[in-house]
Structures are given as C-alpha cells and as structure tokens.
Amino acid sequence: MKPIYIIVACSENRIIGKDGGLPWSIPEDTHYFRNKVKGGIVIEGRRCFEESGEAFPDSDTIVLSRDPLFCPRGVLTAVSLPLALELAQGLEGDGPIWICGGETIYEESLPLADKLYLTVVHANVEGDTSFPKWQDYFSAELECRESSDENYKYTFFVLGPKG
Ligand SMILES: NC(=O)c1ccc[n+]([C@@H]2O[C@H](COP(=O)([O-])OP(=O)(O)OC[C@H]3O[C@@H](n4cnc5c(N)ncnc54)[C@H](OP(=O)(O)O)[C@@H]3O)[C@@H](O)[C@H]2O)c1
C-alpha cells in the first residue's frame, strides 16, 4: 500500500487560503512543497486545481469534483475521496499519495493519513480557507526545522499520528 501524506502550510490562526490563492508568497515553502510531491500522486480539490489549471509536473494528479462530467485534460478525476484513494493505490509506482487540500479534503483525510507535513507560518493572517484542527490526529514530532525570509518566520514540521 502506498502511504498517505497530508501536506499544508498554515498560519498560527490556521488560515491556508484567501480569494482562491495562498495568503502569502514564501518561495522556500513553495520549493519544499514541489520537491516533496515530485514522483508521488497528488490529490487536490477542484478549486486548488483551478489555481494553476494544470497537472503537477512529475506527479500523477487526481482532482476531486462531485461533477462526474468534470474531466480536464492531463489529470485523473474522482467524485469522492475514497474513490480517489482507490484510484491512487492502483496506479503504478510506489511514491506516496499526497493530500494537497483544500479545507474539506484535509478534514476528511486527517483520520486516514500516515504523516502530516505541516509548515506553520508564524503570523496571524486574514483569509477564507482554514486547515482543520490537526492536534487530535497528529502530535508526534518526527522532524522540525525553523526558517524565515524577509516577511515571515516559519517552521517545517513532519508529524506522525497521535500515540
Ligand atoms: N496553504 C496551503 O498549503 C494550501 C493548500 C491547499 C489549498 N490552499 C488554498 O485553499 C483554497 C482552495 O481550497 P478550498 O477548500 O476552497 O477548495 P478545494 O478543496 O480545492 O475545492 C473544493 C471543491 O473540490 C471538490 N470536492 C471537495 N471535497 C470533495 C469530496 N469529498 N468529493 C468530491 N469532490 C470534492 C468540490 O468540487 P465541485 O464543486 O466541482 O464538486 C468542491 O467544490 C485556495 O485559496 C488555496 O490557495 C492552501
């Protein structure tokens, strides 16, 4: 079975998105995210997909939409998370499955995932999309690295399930 990992960047007040995009620009986190998912299978919601409108390079991309007629070029689609996971497990290769949001997909995935790759942006920001409370599911700190740029301090955590 391929492992299932959640990857997200959220602020101290658990904001992840604003007006259909990220509330910040943090090049180091973007680079981290792209490197992590490379070679794996990305599962994302229709709105996340529409931010770029294209598949992730070097990853299989499965886009979730409840509309069975939604089938953009270059990606796979599924009408539910269980169906997306089944599709992902059946694909060739042994790279992990990366759950890349948004909000309700994260919520549905928290009880199922093996690890949480969480970048905490140390700021309270305004936005319209949140990451659910993860502490009931993930609390074991496997990795932790602090970093910063001219605008933000942030910490890259890798968390395992609560013991
Ligand atoms: N900071 C981060 O790490 C991060 C990560 C991800 C996203 N974001 C931000 O979050 C925002 C986008 O997230 P979002 O929550 O608004 O939208 P989203 O999850 O990307 O897309 C929502 C859509 O996905 C489909 N969907 C969701 N759950 C489904 C399910 N269980 N089964 C089938 N289809 C399902 C539905 O599409 P249909 O309406 O077509 O049925 C739903 O309207 C953006 O601002 C983005 O930048 C940030």
The ligand as an ORCA input file, in Angstrom:
! r2SCAN-3c Opt
* xyz 0 1
  N      -1.673     26.795      2.293
  C      -1.804     25.616      1.731
  O      -0.990     24.709      1.941
  C      -2.992     25.352      0.850
  C      -3.232     24.053      0.388
  C      -4.360     23.840     -0.383
  C      -5.217     24.879     -0.691
  N      -4.935     26.121     -0.244
  C      -5.855     27.233     -0.527
  O      -7.180     26.811     -0.252
  C      -8.078     27.361     -1.216
  C      -8.733     26.241     -2.026
  O      -9.307     25.297     -1.151
  P     -10.891     25.122     -0.999
  O     -11.135     24.372      0.273
  O     -11.549     26.434     -1.197
  O     -11.282     24.276     -2.286
  P     -10.857     22.823     -2.863
  O     -10.898     21.803     -1.773
  O      -9.611     22.947     -3.647
  O     -12.023     22.612     -3.895
  C     -13.344     22.451     -3.444
  C     -14.064     21.619     -4.467
  O     -13.456     20.317     -4.519
  C     -14.459     19.346     -4.722
  N     -14.532     18.488     -3.533
  C     -14.180     18.810     -2.257
  N     -14.372     17.757     -1.453
  C     -14.830     16.762     -2.230
  C     -15.205     15.426     -1.982
  N     -15.142     14.896     -0.747
  N     -15.648     14.667     -3.006
  C     -15.714     15.181     -4.262
  N     -15.350     16.445     -4.562
  C     -14.929     17.223     -3.564
  C     -15.746     20.111     -4.961
  O     -15.733     20.421     -6.343
  P     -17.079     20.630     -7.221
  O     -17.643     21.934     -6.750
  O     -16.578     20.674     -8.638
  O     -17.966     19.440     -6.927
  C     -15.519     21.364     -4.138
  O     -16.324     22.460     -4.516
  C      -7.215     28.258     -2.104
  O      -7.225     29.570     -1.565
  C      -5.838     27.631     -1.983
  O      -4.807     28.542     -2.267
  C      -3.849     26.381      0.525
*
